[in-house]
């Protein structure tokens, strides 16, 4: 979506679901990856990080939990996430 909305075409030959795999592919000169700024703390000498000019680019965050999980901590976290989402 980020590329398409700017009229750019990207030929995706393979995708990585794990961050370490994606960074490893970049290090092997197999492609590029869009990652959060915090990933720079991994300090890989064979990977260069460049900031995006467009500050409007976002990445989805996914929350997973076990079906039937009833812990108070999870209930509190779910409530917090719901309140954040309703404010948006």
C-alpha positions in Angstrom: 0.0 0.0 0.0 2.8 2.4 0.9 4.5 1.9 -2.4 1.4 1.6 -4.5 -0.1 4.9 -3.2 3.0 6.7 -4.5 2.9 5.0 -7.9 5.8 2.7 -7.2 5.8 -1.0 -8.2 7.5 -3.6 -6.2 8.3 -7.1 -7.4 8.0 -9.3 -4.3 9.7 -12.6 -4.9 9.6 -13.8 -1.3 8.3 -12.5 2.0 9.5 -13.0 5.6 7.2 -13.1 8.5 10.0 -13.0 11.1 12.1 -9.9 11.7 15.4 -11.7 12.0 14.7 -13.5 8.7 13.9 -10.3 6.9 17.1 -8.6 8.3 19.1 -11.6 7.3 17.8 -11.4 3.8 18.8 -7.7 3.6 22.2 -8.6 4.9 22.5 -11.2 2.2 21.6 -8.6 -0.5 18.4 -10.4 -1.3 16.1 -7.4 -0.8 14.9 -4.6 1.4 12.8 -4.4 4.5 10.7 -1.7 6.1 11.2 -1.9 9.9 10.6 0.3 12.9 13.3 2.6 14.1 13.9 0.5 17.2 15.3 -2.3 15.0 18.5 -0.2 14.6 19.4 -1.3 18.1 20.2 -4.8 16.7 23.5 -3.3 15.6 24.2 -5.3 12.5 27.3 -4.2 10.7 26.1 -5.7 7.4 22.8 -3.7 7.3 22.3 0.0 6.7 19.2 1.7 8.1 17.7 4.8 6.4 14.8 6.9 7.7 11.7 7.3 5.7 10.9 10.8 4.6 7.1 10.3 4.9 6.2 10.4 8.5 2.7 9.1 7.7 3.8 5.5 7.1 2.5 3.1 9.8 2.7 -0.5 10.6 -0.1 -2.7 12.0 0.3 -4.1 15.5 -1.3 -7.5 16.1 -2.4 -8.8 19.5 -2.7 -12.5 20.1 -3.8 -14.4 23.1 -5.0 -17.9 23.9 -8.7 -18.7 23.6 -10.3 -18.9 27.0 -7.5 -17.1 28.7 -9.0 -15.4 31.8 -6.0 -13.9 33.6 -6.5 -10.5 35.2 -3.5 -9.1 33.5 -4.7 -10.0 30.1 -8.2 -8.6 30.8 -6.5 -5.3 31.9 -4.4 -5.2 28.8 -7.3 -5.9 26.5 -9.3 -3.1 28.2 -6.4 -0.7 27.7 -6.1 -1.7 24.0 -9.8 -1.3 23.4 -9.8 2.2 25.1 -6.9 3.3 22.9 -8.7 2.0 19.7 -12.0 3.7 20.6 -10.1 7.1 21.0 -8.7 6.8 17.5 
